[in-house]
Amino acid sequence: MMLHPLLQWGGPSGSVPTAASDLSATPITFNTMQIDWTDNSDDENGFRLDYAPISSLVSVLGPTFPIDAELGTVGSLAASTGYRCWSIVFNTAGEIVSTSSSVATTLAAPTEVVDWIHPADQQTSTVSAIGTLVTEVDVLPGGSS
């Protein structure tokens, strides 16, 4: 069993903590997901969230979280990509993978509409939206929109 990198100096003592359960992954942005889980252990030193693109057999060692944490975020993900996520709970005796995993897909990447010219004042603007296509902008009399 591989010890968490922060604990490799410690050596085994006691017993491995009880695995987390009830994982749930939720996309927050085009490159970030929030993972929630149930902490079933009272002797952990922390948690790590590992993940892998659904299309890959290679997992990524994710960020670590403190004792009693039950949610965390994973960032720097690819847009519009499905990921499988799981929690690893660890202490000086070792680590154990959660009893469940969760799959979610990140949101679409931001889109930009550039060089939009405001009809009232002829100024050029950039319109940005995340996961949404701007198809029409209503201009009210007097130049307000």
Secondary structure, 3 states (H helix, E strand, C coil): CCCCHHHCCCCCCCCCCCCCEEEEEEECCCCCEEEEEECCCCCCCEEEEEEEECCCCCCECCCEECCCCCEEEECCCCCCCEEEEEEEEEECCEEEECCCCEEEECCCCEEEEEEEECCCCCCEEEEEEECCCCCCCCCCCCCCC
